[in-house]
Amino acid sequence: MRRCLPVVGVLITLLWVPSIAQDARGALDAAIAAMGASNLHAVEYTAVKGNQYALGQAPGPGKPWPRFTVTQYSMRINYDALVMREQTTRIDDEKPPRGGGAGGYNPESQQGGIRPIPFGPNVITTLRNGQTPDGALQIWLTPHGFLKGAAANAATLTATPRDRNGSLSLSFKAFEKYTVTGTLTRDNLVERVRTTVAHPLYGDSVIETQFSGYQDVGGVKFPSRMIQRQGGFPLLDVALTAQPGAAAAAALTVPAPGARGRGQGEGPAPAPAQGTARLTTRELAPGFWAIAGIQSFIIDFRDFVVVVEAPASPARMEEVLAEARLLAPGKPIRYVVNSHQHADHSGGLRAAVAAGLTILTHEVNVPFYNTMLRNPATIEPDALARNPRAPILEGVADKKVITDGTRVVEVHHVRGNLHSEGLLMVYLTKERMLIQADLFSPRQAEAKPLPWSTITANFYDNIRRLKLDVAQMVHVHGGTDPFDKLVAAANLPHE
């Protein structure tokens, strides 16, 4: 009799696996019917109020993302063509502004680079191709998009039993690395959708969209409120109106490769294309180089090298480190100086950790990085995932002097700045050059003059407090400016 038990176990398992698949498919079919998803080919969601938040741009480590007020929002989806277009009109009305999120400088609108964002409402437009992982995930993070994605990936579909509230979860796998999970209510409406995505600093990062206030529009159920979160904090919170079959949504076509829309985005900038060519460098002074792009800087000392800033991504930072070794062959890299914790300025730190380098940052950032730089990165394994190490972090309180006896470089805390509470600037004493990040936004000569910014004024006040003899500012986001430009910007009339 005992010899039959394994056979019985195998038979039970074989019967159980199809049962799971049938339960999952049955739950999906019930949700498609309840939501009217099979009849929906295109939709436009609109909103005239809400909030948008800037991922990775908090005023301090572990704090919520900065808030912007949404005055108009549109999300168009063509489910047949697998295309999404989002447009957000926002105003920077937080007084005073805390954190980042202004985005890069846009010569056309003359916006970006500094908060408060100048010259009226700020418009961000993003096109997404659902044939790509990023585009597909964004479509699947909508209620009907999730159901259509689950149906398209039915071979990997699984379900959990309903809980005491009558809710259940459906999950499917796609692109060999993503698991997308939707929670259905007892009425078979999509309550939330979540997945895990790759982030250059945070590693594996959960993004979740929650839906509520469903209403019937022409036999299709649509949510009247949507809240999206990432990193534990909201990204978007809007009250929605749905127009199924909207002509503008139905007319969407697959965007051309590389099209990302217009306007200022948030979070880490995309890393430059990887290749075999060396990075473009410019020598600003003997032994002091700027690397083009979202700039890193290389400072050559007698028997070591210092790299300032680890932006964008681990892959980009690997190239920066390789360039430093070419410019100063045989010299070890003693420090990687991190200006602040915003993702576009720290997205390459994981590569620095993988290389065993010491990261110099403000002391308030040390606990934050000790957590972030130990996170797994399984979605897109990077240098640190391939070569796990504990981060080596050195915190700066107010000032750190780096010298070889001849060259002197001072790292100073920018006290009381609302952009980031743990922000550092780097002063080359002999050259009278000051490396700064996000505290002053350079403009073309013909551009409209910027309004006064408390962030820029505080930067100037810190330079005066420290009695730094600055001749030239060197901007992490590109370019240089004489110190006189900062003096003029900091002393503009203001309320």
Residue pairs with C-beta under 8 A, 6 or more apart in sequence:
20 158
20 159
21 157
21 158
23 159
24 157
24 158
24 159
24 170
25 154
25 157
27 159
27 168
27 170
27 184
27 188
28 147
28 150
28 151
28 154
28 157
28 170
30 188
31 37
31 147
31 170
31 184
31 188
31 189
31 190
32 38
32 147
32 151
33 188
34 187
34 188
34 189
34 221
35 143
35 144
35 147
35 188
35 189
35 190
35 220
35 221
36 219
36 220
36 221
37 144
37 147
37 148
37 220
39 219
39 220
40 79
40 144
40 220
40 244
40 245
41 78
41 79
41 80
41 245
41 250
42 76
42 77
42 78
42 79
42 80
42 244
42 245
42 246
42 249
42 250
42 252
43 76
43 77
43 79
43 144
43 222
43 242
43 243
43 244
43 245
43 246
43 249
44 74
44 75
44 76
44 77
44 242
44 243
44 246
44 248
44 249
45 73
45 74
45 75
45 76
45 222
45 226
45 240
45 241
45 242
45 243
46 72
46 73
46 74
46 75
46 240
46 241
46 243
47 70
47 72
47 73
47 74
47 238
47 239
47 240
47 241
48 71
48 72
48 73
48 239
49 70
49 71
49 238
49 239
50 69
50 70
50 73
50 236
50 237
50 238
50 239
51 67
51 68
51 69
51 70
51 234
51 236
51 237
51 238
52 67
52 68
52 69
52 70
52 88
52 90
52 235
52 236
53 64
53 65
53 66
53 67
53 68
53 101
53 233
53 234
53 235
53 236
54 65
54 66
54 68
54 99
54 100
54 101
54 266
54 267
55 65
55 230
55 231
55 235
55 266
55 267
55 343
56 65
56 199
56 201
56 202
56 231
56 266
56 267
56 268
56 342
56 343
56 344
57 65
57 66
57 99
57 100
57 101
57 266
57 267
57 342
57 343
58 64
58 65
58 66
58 99
58 233
58 341
58 342
59 66
59 98
59 99
59 418
59 419
59 420
59 421
60 341
60 364
60 420
60 421
60 422
61 341
61 364
61 365
61 367
61 368
61 369
61 422
62 368
63 99
64 233
64 234
65 99
65 101
65 231
65 233
65 234
65 235
65 266
66 94
66 97
66 98
66 99
66 100
66 101
67 94
68 90
68 91
68 92
68 93
68 94
68 101
68 122
69 90
69 91
69 93
70 88
70 89
70 90
70 236
70 238
71 89
71 90
71 91
71 121
72 87
72 88
72 89
73 86
73 87
73 88
73 89
73 238
74 85
74 86
74 87
75 84
75 85
75 86
75 142
76 84
76 85
76 86
76 246
76 248
76 249
76 252
77 83
77 84
77 139
77 142
77 144
77 145
77 249
77 252
78 84
78 249
78 250
78 251
78 252
78 253
79 139
79 144
79 145
79 148
81 130
81 252
81 253
81 254
82 129
82 130
82 131
82 135
82 136
82 139
82 254
83 127
83 128
83 129
83 130
83 135
83 252
83 253
83 254
83 255
84 127
84 128
84 130
84 135
84 138
84 139
84 252
85 125
85 126
85 127
85 128
85 249
85 252
85 261
86 124
86 125
86 126
86 128
86 261
87 123
87 124
87 125
87 126
88 123
88 124
88 236
89 121
89 122
89 123
90 121
90 122
90 123
90 124
91 117
91 121
91 122
92 102
92 115
92 116
92 117
92 122
93 116
94 116
96 418
96 454
97 115
97 116
97 418
97 454
97 455
98 418
98 419
99 115
99 418
99 419
99 420
100 115
100 266
100 342
100 419
100 420
100 438
101 115
101 266
102 111
102 112
102 113
102 114
102 115
102 117
102 264
102 441
103 111
103 112
103 113
103 117
103 122
103 124
103 263
103 264
103 265
103 266
104 112
104 113
104 264
104 269
104 477
105 111
105 112
105 113
105 441
105 442
105 443
105 477
106 112
106 262
106 263
106 264
107 444
107 447
109 119
109 122
109 123
109 263
110 118
110 119
110 443
110 447
110 448
111 117
111 118
111 119
111 122
111 264
112 122
112 264
112 441
113 438
113 441
113 442
113 477
114 438
114 440
114 441
114 450
114 453
114 455
114 456
115 419
115 453
115 455
116 451
116 453
117 264
118 448
118 450
118 451
119 448
122 263
122 264
123 262
123 263
124 261
124 262
124 263
124 264
124 265
125 261
125 262
125 263
126 260
126 261
126 263
126 265
127 255
127 259
127 260
127 261
128 134
128 135
128 138
128 139
128 255
129 135
129 254
129 255
130 136
130 139
131 254
133 174
133 175
133 178
136 149
136 174
136 175
137 178
137 180
137 195
137 197
137 207
139 145
139 148
139 149
140 146
140 149
140 174
140 180
140 193
140 195
141 193
141 195
141 207
141 209
141 228
142 193
142 209
143 189
143 190
143 193
143 211
143 222
143 223
144 190
144 220
146 180
146 182
146 190
146 193
147 182
147 190
149 172
149 174
149 180
150 157
150 170
150 172
150 180
150 182
153 172
153 173
153 174
154 172
156 172
156 173
156 174
157 170
157 171
157 172
158 170
158 171
158 172
159 168
159 169
159 170
159 171
160 168
160 169
161 168
162 168
162 186
165 186
166 185
166 186
167 183
167 184
167 185
167 186
167 191
168 183
168 184
169 181
169 182
169 183
169 184
170 181
170 182
170 184
171 179
171 180
171 181
171 182
172 179
172 180
173 179
173 180
174 180
177 378
177 379
177 380
178 195
178 196
178 197
178 379
179 195
179 196
180 193
180 194
180 195
181 193
181 194
181 195
182 190
182 191
182 192
182 193
182 194
183 190
183 191
183 192
183 193
184 190
184 191
185 191
189 211
189 214
189 221
190 211
191 210
191 211
191 212
192 208
192 209
192 210
192 211
193 208
193 209
194 206
194 207
194 208
194 209
195 206
195 207
196 204
196 205
196 206
196 207
196 379
197 204
197 205
197 207
197 379
198 204
198 205
198 377
198 379
198 380
199 205
199 268
199 343
200 268
200 271
200 312
200 313
200 314
200 343
200 347
200 348
200 350
200 382
201 268
201 343
201 346
201 347
201 349
201 350
201 372
202 231
202 343
202 372
202 375
203 350
203 372
203 375
203 376
203 377
203 385
204 375
204 376
204 377
204 378
204 379
205 230
205 231
206 230
206 231
207 228
207 229
207 230
207 235
208 228
208 229
208 230
209 226
209 227
209 228
209 229
210 226
210 227
210 228
210 229
211 223
211 225
211 226
212 223
212 224
212 225
213 223
213 224
213 225
214 221
214 222
214 223
214 224
215 221
215 222
215 224
215 242
217 242
217 243
217 244
218 244
220 242
220 244
222 240
222 242
222 244
223 240
223 242
224 239
224 240
224 241
225 237
225 238
225 239
225 240
226 236
226 237
226 238
226 240
227 234
227 236
227 237
228 234
228 235
228 236
228 237
229 235
243 249
267 343
267 344
268 311
268 312
268 313
268 343
268 344
268 347
269 294
269 311
269 312
269 344
270 312
271 312
271 313
271 315
271 316
271 347
272 293
272 312
272 316
274 315
274 319
278 323
278 326
279 291
279 292
279 293
279 319
279 320
279 323
280 291
280 292
280 293
281 289
281 290
281 291
281 292
281 298
281 323
281 327
282 289
282 290
282 292
283 289
284 290
284 431
284 433
284 474
284 480
285 428
285 431
285 433
287 299
287 300
287 301
287 407
288 297
288 298
288 299
288 300
288 428
288 431
288 433
289 297
289 298
289 327
290 296
290 297
290 474
291 297
291 298
291 320
291 323
292 478
293 311
293 312
293 316
293 478
294 309
294 311
294 312
294 344
294 345
294 476
294 477
294 478
295 309
295 311
295 475
295 476
295 477
295 478
296 307
296 308
296 309
296 310
296 311
296 317
296 320
296 348
297 307
297 308
297 309
297 426
297 435
297 474
298 305
298 306
298 307
298 308
298 320
298 323
298 324
298 327
298 328
299 305
299 306
299 307
299 308
299 407
299 409
299 428
300 327
300 328
300 331
301 331
301 334
301 402
301 403
301 404
301 407
302 404
302 405
302 406
302 407
303 331
303 404
304 331
304 332
304 333
304 334
304 404
305 324
305 327
305 328
305 331
305 332
305 333
305 334
306 333
306 334
306 335
306 336
306 337
306 402
306 409
307 320
307 321
307 324
307 333
307 335
307 336
307 337
307 352
308 336
308 337
308 339
308 426
308 435
309 337
309 338
309 339
309 345
309 435
309 437
309 476
310 317
310 320
310 336
310 338
310 345
310 346
310 347
310 348
310 349
310 351
310 352
310 359
311 317
311 344
311 345
311 346
311 347
311 348
311 476
312 344
312 347
312 348
313 347
313 348
313 382
314 347
314 348
314 350
314 351
314 354
314 382
314 383
314 384
315 351
315 382
315 383
316 347
316 348
317 347
317 348
317 349
317 350
317 351
317 352
318 351
318 383
320 348
321 333
321 351
321 352
321 355
321 357
324 333
325 333
333 355
333 357
334 358
334 402
335 357
335 358
335 359
335 360
335 394
335 402
336 349
336 352
336 357
336 358
336 359
336 360
337 360
337 361
337 411
337 424
337 426
338 345
338 346
338 349
338 359
338 360
338 361
338 365
338 424
339 345
339 423
339 424
339 425
339 426
339 435
339 436
339 437
339 438
339 476
340 346
340 362
340 365
340 419
340 420
340 422
340 423
340 424
340 437
340 438
341 361
341 365
341 368
341 369
341 420
341 422
342 420
342 438
345 437
345 438
345 476
346 369
349 359
349 369
349 373
349 391
350 373
350 377
350 382
350 383
350 384
351 382
351 383
351 384
352 359
353 359
353 373
353 384
353 389
353 390
353 391
353 392
354 382
354 383
354 384
354 386
354 387
354 389
355 383
356 389
356 392
357 392
358 392
358 393
358 394
359 369
359 391
359 392
359 393
359 394
360 394
360 396
360 400
360 411
360 424
361 369
361 393
361 394
361 395
361 396
361 422
361 424
362 395
362 396
362 397
362 413
362 421
362 422
362 423
362 424
363 395
363 396
363 397
363 422
364 395
364 421
364 422
365 395
365 422
366 393
366 395
369 391
369 393
370 391
370 393
373 384
373 391
374 390
374 391
376 385
377 384
377 385
378 385
394 400
396 411
396 413
396 424
397 413
398 412
398 413
398 415
399 410
399 411
399 412
399 413
400 410
400 411
401 408
401 409
401 410
401 411
402 408
402 409
402 410
402 411
403 409
407 428
407 430
408 428
408 429
408 430
409 426
409 427
409 428
409 429
410 426
410 427
410 429
410 468
411 424
411 425
411 426
411 427
412 424
412 425
412 426
412 427
412 462
412 466
412 468
413 422
413 423
413 424
414 423
414 424
414 425
414 439
414 458
414 459
414 462
415 462
415 465
416 458
416 462
417 423
417 439
417 455
417 458
417 459
417 462
418 454
418 455
418 458
419 438
419 439
419 455
420 438
423 437
423 438
423 439
425 434
425 435
425 436
425 437
425 439
425 459
425 462
426 434
426 435
427 433
427 434
427 435
427 468
427 470
428 434
428 435
431 472
432 469
432 470
432 471
432 472
433 470
433 471
433 472
433 473
433 474
433 480
434 463
434 468
434 470
434 472
434 473
434 474
434 483
435 474
435 476
436 459
436 473
436 474
436 475
436 476
437 475
437 476
437 477
438 455
438 476
438 477
439 455
439 456
439 458
439 459
440 456
440 459
440 473
440 475
440 481
440 485
440 486
440 489
441 450
441 456
441 477
442 475
442 478
442 479
442 481
442 485
443 449
443 450
449 492
450 489
450 492
451 492
451 494
452 489
452 490
452 492
452 493
452 494
453 489
456 486
456 489
456 490
457 490
459 486
459 490
460 486
460 487
460 489
460 490
460 491
461 490
463 470
463 486
470 483
471 482
471 483
472 480
472 481
472 482
472 483
473 480
473 481
473 482
473 483
473 485
473 486
474 480
475 481
